[in-house]
Amino acid sequence: MNTLDSLFLAAEVLHANYTVADHLINAGLHYGPGILLTAGLTVAWRTWQRARGWHHDRADRRHYTAVAFRLNRVADQADTVLDQCEEELLEQLEALYNAPAHASKEDR
């Protein structure tokens, strides 16, 4: 892109801005300032709604990422437990079952 192209692009942007300003002035003269105020408030309200939605979406993504991370950790721990041989796993489960917190009332 050379200097001449940059100059033409700048002229097009300037023309677009003046066209938008011209349309706003014409609308204000034709419809009155109330319609411009209403349009401005509507645009501001929609922008606020969209920004609030983006904020909530971001919070939801953080929450879902945290939940997925925890589930992944649980799955990894389950894989390490299930990778043990069957005898070791049964010994650990029997030790947990016979622990005092899980013992029956007669054993206490």
N, C-alpha and C positions, 0 to 999 in steps of 0.2 A: 504494500500500500504506500503510495508516494504522497507527496505534499498536496498535489492537486486533488487526489481522491479524498484526502482528509478535509480539504477545503469544501468540496462538494457535500461531503457527509455532514459537516458542521452547518452548512447552509440549509440542508434538508431538516436537520434537527431544529434549527432556529425557526424555519418556516412552520414546522409542526407545532412548536410552542406558541407561535403567534396565531395559528389557526385555532388551537384550543382556547386561547385567551379571547379571540374574536368571537367564538361560539358562546363562551360564558358571558361575555358582555351583551351579545344579542339576546341570549336567553334571559338575562337579568332585565333588559329593557322591555322584552316582549311579555314575559310572565311575571315580572316583579321580583323583588328581593326575597319574598317568602318562599318561593319554589327553590331558589338557590340555597337558602338556609336549610330547607327540608332535605334537599339532595345532599348537602354537605353533612348534615346530621346522620342521614342514612348511610352514607359512605363511612363515616367515623364509627357508627355502631357496628356495621358489618366487619370492619377492620378489627375492631375490638373482639367481636365474636370469634373471628378466625384466629386471632392471636391467643385467645383463651383456649380454643380448641387445640391449637398446637401445643400449648403448655400442658393440657391434660393428656394429650397423646404421648408427649414425652415422658410424663410421669407414669403412664400406663406401661410404656416400653421399659422403663427402669424397673417397674414392679415385675413384669413378665420375665425380664432378663434375670432378676434376682431369683425368682421361683425356678426358672429353668436351670440356673446354676446349682441351686440346692438339690433339685431332682437329679441332676447329673452327678453330684457328689454322692447321693444316696445310691444311685445305680453303680457307681464305681466301687463303693463299699460292699454292695451286694455281690458284685463280680468277684471281689477279693475273697469274700466268704465262700462263695460257691466254687471258687477255684481250688479250695482245700480238698484234700481227699475225704472220702465219706466217713472214715473212722474218726478223724480229727474233728470233723463237724459234729458228729454225734456225741463225742466226748464233751465238746464245748456246750452243746445244747443241754446235755444231762447235768453238767455242772451248773448251768444257769437255772435249770428246773429245780435242782436240789438246794439251791441257795436259800438262806434263811428268809429272805423277803418273799419267796415263792413257795415256801414249805407249807404243808397243810397244817390245820389247827392241832391235830394230834401230835405232830412232830415238834411243836413249840413248847 
